[in-house]
């Protein structure tokens, strides 16, 4: 099965999500966040720069939990940036 190419909207949504997570991280280092989430540092970096436009829900949930940001807030922020319908 061949995966279809992502749409520009999907790329924009990934970039908006990454930016929202980066802002929420504040001064917390990537290494510390990754350690607390149980994720690889590179995974965090890729999500934050939008290189993973459709990260897994449970990956985002793990990051949001550590950052104490409700998933609803992330969706609202992405909507405010026009990345989510």
N, C-alpha and C positions, 0 to 999 in steps of 0.2 A: 504494500500500500504506500502510495506516494502522498506526502503531506502537501497540501496546497500552500502557496506562498502567503505570507501574512499581508494584510491590507495596511495601507498607510494609517488608518485609524487604530489598528492593533499596535503598530509601532509607536504611535503617539501616546496611547494608553500606557504602554510599558515605560516610556520615558517619563510620563507624569507620575506613575507609581514610584519609579526609582527616585525621582526628585523629592517626592513626599517622604519616602523612607529616609533619604539622606538628611532632609531637614529635621525629621523626628529624631534622628541619631544624635544630632547636635555635636557635642564634644566627645562623645563616646567613640573610642577607636574601633576600626573595623575588626581588628584582631579580638578585642574584648567582646564585641557584639557577636562575632562568629562563635567564639567559645561559649557564650551564654546560650546561643541558639542551637548549638550542635551542628553548625553548618561550616562549610569551607569559606575561608576569607574571600577567595576568588568568586564564589557564588554571590556573596554580598556585593562585591564590587561590580560584577556584571549586572545584577539587578539594579543597583543604584545608577549606573550609567545608561540603562535602557538596552543593554545588549541581550537581555533575556526578556523580550516583550510580553511573554505569557508564562511567568513563573508559576509553579505549582501552588495551589491554594494553601496547602499545609506548610510550605516554605514561607510564604508571606505571613501566615498566621503565627508561625514561630517567631519571626522577626518582630511583628507587631506586638506580640505578647511581651517580649523582652523590653521593647521600647515603651510599653504601656500605652499603646495607641490602639483604640478600637478599630476594627476593620471598617466599620461604617464611616469613621472619620477619614480613612484613606480613600474610600470611594467618593465621599463628598469633595475632598480636595482634588481628586482627579476630574470630577465633574466640573468643578470651578475652573479648572484649566481647559475645559472643553474637550477632554480626552474620553469621556464616557457619556453615552447618550442617556 
